[in-house]
Amino acid sequence: MQLYNYFRSSASFRVRIALEIKGLGYDYIPVHLVKGEHRDPAYLERVGDALVPTLVTDGGAALSQSMAIIEYLEDTHPTPALLPSTPLARARVRALAQMVACDIHPINNLRVLKYLVHELKVTEDAKTAWYRHWVRSGLEAFERQLQLLADERSSQGLAPSVLCWGDTPTLADCCLVPQVFNGQRFNVDLGGLPLTMGAFEACMALPAFQRAQPSSCPDNEA
Ligand SMILES: N[C@@H](CCC(=O)N[C@@H](CS)C(=O)NCC(=O)O)C(=O)O
């Protein structure tokens, strides 16, 4: 498999985590977003949305959208599983993942921030305030949801979660960790989020997350 991606891209990082957890080897193909390489004709030939990541399967299919890619990996390589076994728990994990991937990330990605500055002429300070507001409020919602899930687990006699859900990494962790990295990069206040940051720290203690992080990437420029 080949992963077209960028070291700082949160959506790419999600897929790298999933690949590492499942122990799947892949060729790392860098696509430099700041240089606009995602808009090169050769890339666009296969990728309609002009975004990273794209996973090219062993069969040659180009898959877009990180969540769809991770679900593909889950379907084709079920163990270790990134989704729990019961329908209710799977819905819980998918909901957490979507809080990040659908509610926080889309309004804070590169092209949205560039549009704010270049087309709507907002100042850099206003752009940063936008970013910090939506990431912080999104993570506060995530924290409330983790608390509700902790209460539910406790009432059912289940052990408290170490990660977002349970004690093995799930799709929710694949989404949370890159979002926290991104928030840290832009100095978002991450205080007062004990369950969220506890899950983040527990993930980062795992080798798969270490191997997938931006500083481990071959195109890392930091
Ligand atoms: N929903 C997409 C989001 C992909 C996305 O927004 N990727 C960003 C990097 S994290 C990108 O390619 N940005 C380029 C741009 O905004 O121009 C996914 O989950 O894969």
The ligand as a Tripos MOL2 file, in Angstrom:
@<TRIPOS>MOLECULE
LIG
   20    19     1     0     0
SMALL
NO_CHARGES

@<TRIPOS>ATOM
      1 N1        -12.4560   14.7710    5.6270 N.3       1 LIG1
      2 C1        -11.1520   14.6090    5.0640 C.3       1 LIG1
      3 C2        -10.3270   15.8280    5.4040 C.3       1 LIG1
      4 C3         -9.0500   15.8470    4.6210 C.3       1 LIG1
      5 C4         -8.3570   17.1930    4.8050 C.2       1 LIG1
      6 O1         -8.9720   18.2210    5.0830 O.2       1 LIG1
      7 N2         -7.0240   17.1310    4.6610 N.am      1 LIG1
      8 C5         -6.2810   18.3390    4.8190 C.3       1 LIG1
      9 C6         -5.0580   18.1020    5.6670 C.3       1 LIG1
     10 S1         -5.5100   17.5730    7.3050 S.3       1 LIG1
     11 C7         -5.8420   18.8480    3.4590 C.2       1 LIG1
     12 O2         -5.5280   18.0800    2.5730 O.2       1 LIG1
     13 N3         -5.8390   20.1640    3.3320 N.am      1 LIG1
     14 C8         -5.4610   20.8180    2.1320 C.3       1 LIG1
     15 C9         -6.1290   22.1240    2.0150 C.2       1 LIG1
     16 O3         -6.8710   22.4950    2.9460 O.co2     1 LIG1
     17 O4         -5.8930   22.7830    1.0240 O.co2     1 LIG1
     18 C10       -10.4840   13.3510    5.6220 C.2       1 LIG1
     19 O5        -10.8800   12.9350    6.7250 O.co2     1 LIG1
     20 O6         -9.6280   12.7580    4.9630 O.co2     1 LIG1
@<TRIPOS>BOND
     1     1     2 1
     2     2     3 1
     3     2    18 1
     4     3     4 1
     5     4     5 1
     6     5     6 2
     7     5     7 1
     8     7     8 1
     9     8     9 1
    10     8    11 1
    11     9    10 1
    12    11    12 2
    13    11    13 1
    14    13    14 1
    15    14    15 1
    16    15    16 2
    17    15    17 1
    18    18    19 2
    19    18    20 1
@<TRIPOS>SUBSTRUCTURE
     1 LIG1         1 GROUP 0 **** ****
